[in-house]
Amino acid sequence: MRTRLDTDALLQRLALLGVVAYLAVFLALPLGTLFEKSFRDHNGAWVGLANWLRYMETPSLVASLGNTIWVSLLATAIVVPLAFVYAYALTRTTMRFRGTFRAIGLLPILAPSLLSAISLIYLFGNQGLARWVLMGNSVYGPIGIVIAQVFYCFPHAFLILATALSIADKRHYEAAEVLGASNARIFLTVTLPGVKYGLVSAFFVVFTMVATDFGIPKVIGGRFNVLATDIYKQVVGQQNFEMGAVVGMVLLLPACLAFAADRWVARRQVALLTARAVPFTPQANAMRDWLLFAFCGLIALCILTLLGIAAWASFIQYWPWNMSLTWRHYLFSNADASGWSAYFNTLQMAALVATFGTFVIAFGAWLVEKTKGAEILRGVVQFLAMIPLAVPGLVLGIAYIFFFNKPGNPLGFLYGTIGILALNTITHFYTVAHLTALQALKQMDPEFESVSASLKVSVWRTAWKVTLPVVSPAMLDVWFYMFVNAMTTVSAVVFLYGPFSKLASVSIINMDEAGFTASAAGMGIVIVLTSGFAKILQSLLAAYLAKRTQAWRMR
Amino acid sequence: MAHLAVDKLSKSFGAFHAVREASFTVAQGEFVCLLGPSGCGKTTLLRMIAGLETATSGRIVQNGVDITNFPPSKRDFGIVFQSYALFPNLTVFDNVAYGLRSKGSMRTDTRARVEELLNLVGLPGETKKYPAQLSGGQQQRVALARALAIQPGLLLLDEPLSALDARVRQHLRHEIRSLQRRLGVTTIMVTHDQEEGLTMADRIAVMNAGQIEQFAAPHELYARPATPFVADFVGTTNFMPATFVAPGKVAAGGRELAADTPGGLSAGAKLRICVRPEDILVRNVTEGAANRIEVSVDELIFMGAFSRAKLGVAGGVALQADFSANLLRDVGVREGSRLTVALPPDRLRVFAD
């Protein structure tokens, strides 16, 4: 038997269809086109695996696959232990200034990945202040890439591990202590197993980030080739779209692998915290706390130095010959024709992405969570929503070129506009935002809609009067996440900007390429300040929301 | 005419049958209880009546209209969930008024109506508080007021008291019942607490493994359970294995007992007899009394107003009997004493095994 659908249920199904259509047009179809393109030649004729065979036979391309793997492994092997100790110090000790350290540890999120590479050039490049540290080795190449990636990925690994470490049951520790276990044994038998999944997850996230990042190898890679720069060279440099498609598919592999492994691990994760768990409260231990304080201080100093160098260098007349200060590098039009308009384009795009993206994603998550029945439609949305996590920005970027640039695509008018940049960026960061919204919705009593139905109140009214106010803090988080990512993203948009829609992050690459490194650093700093400003705005709004809509949380 | 008629309603999830061919009727103004252990399908049955689950087969007729395939929004009911599902960000007033505003009543009418409802559930003057600031019992009352606000033809209560502590539960049990009587609202309540069912309901549907085992008034259910499951689930009971001898005669523990036997049995058929602990007679057991047996008092457990005795019977059967404090004093029962008790034939229930 089937329940007859009322108006609400019909509208919800229509809306679900809308979300499916959105994800199909802006995710599935472009990716499908990319896949297909890798089997066709320049004229569109079907050539089977010819492009793939040519890829295998080109030594330089295969070499960059190897380069990508070992550089990613090395950066991951450095950043995960560092982030673990940092997160441990912040969650499991009584060390001082933990709040400050947390803020500093997350600072790199506000900057585009390539800003740390630019700082490294100022420090260790041909005119670097501390070139002697490298003992004759060039920073341009794997050394620079690895160091820059460590900074870029640090906050992400730190966040995952801090979350994992903050979940602990005091009773396990008390039991171990009562049984006479040594501190080392407790660490190995209680602490580590508890964060096993966090560690695995951090490993895969960082590996994928490094393998698919474009900004850093572009700026500091020199002649050291990786997959991400290969795509750019094939597509933008040589206009060899077919080979670009093949490299894109190859780049999808490590990300898909990491994605599958992460899912596999997540399924094995059992809830450590039961309702009766006693929260862990760290005990003071002077020696340990001071050692960790020194460690965290060192890391924080490195992060601040790297950001500080970029900020400082952007005001220097002519590094390192004339170290007097000037504003002139901020007259961006001297370095790149788009000048400040690139920044305003970015700002416009980020506002669009954050506002429109949060709306679409939250609405999609709400439909998945709150629609009664319609299992297939909801499953399709849920499946499509998970894909972007496994698709590197570069791959999504060239997929968009192929799809929207195809003659006869009615959406072709979007090509080269701010609109396509925004839509691409929303899709690129869809998964995390979707999961955040879903998580917030799942914390609500599933019977709210049943009660509303019995009271003859429409689901839309309940969504507006109850659901939205309750989840508004999470929505604000999503908004900020989308905004900052839109401000700093490079990889996808580097293929998609048009003459009037160049973005600040792309302009950094262009200025750096043209030798205007100080202006590139300056633009990076402007982005950091904007993201930082957005963060402050978010905190203020969150405080306001807490007062306006969250009063009921007070007892 | 019955307000609600449920006819052979079934619900299966794949191979699992949550509810099998459940049929019962609820008269106008009646209080019916769906009683059973967890997992027996009672909540699924209630959710089908609300339209929150789709029935696999069967019919639900409310006021003469077949509502089996109606969505919840087209049905006439108010519901109170175990979790209450109060909107956390709305005040008590807004929660109760939630269903009123959408019906387009005037503001002043709404205010008066909400106050009337809160008075009705015994919670006057708490309009500005948020649900988190109320006790469990108060939240329960708000949920009840919200459900009653739209004057539903049918009130559904899903384990409404199980989240409360024992004292509040007892109190609210009585209040809900008298409120229901006063308003005359037809009500179906789901519970796993047999005492709750016995004290509140006009009729009880006892459910087990997706089926309704018996649908009857509380006293009928208690005195004449239709199945061993009902006898065991409602109240306490003694089970004794027995065999069929002749109509009105069974053999248990090596002696013959008189009892009402079901028809269609052949001699030697395996039976189960059940008797309630309070039905075992000690006083006035005269020579000619039926079903006299000699027992030893093996154990006496003090329970307050009465004591539960474990009686040893020759043949190895043990019986539980409840002896009032009065009786213990008058007859002088102690652990180790020997007694002659009687099992009144009209109090014995015989089930084919």
Interface residues (C-beta under 8 A of the other chain):
Chain A: M1 R2 T3 R4 L5 D6 D8 A9 D445 E447 F448 S450 V451 S452 A453 S454 L455 K456 V457 S458 R461 K465 V466 P469 V470 T549 Q550 A551 W552 R553 M554 R555
Chain B: A50 G51 L52 T54 A55 T56 S57 T68 N69 F70 P71 P72 S73 K74 R75 F77 G78 I79 F81 S83 A85 F87 P88 N89 L90 Y98 G99 S102 K103 Y130 P131 A132 Q133 R146 A147 A149 I150 P152 L156
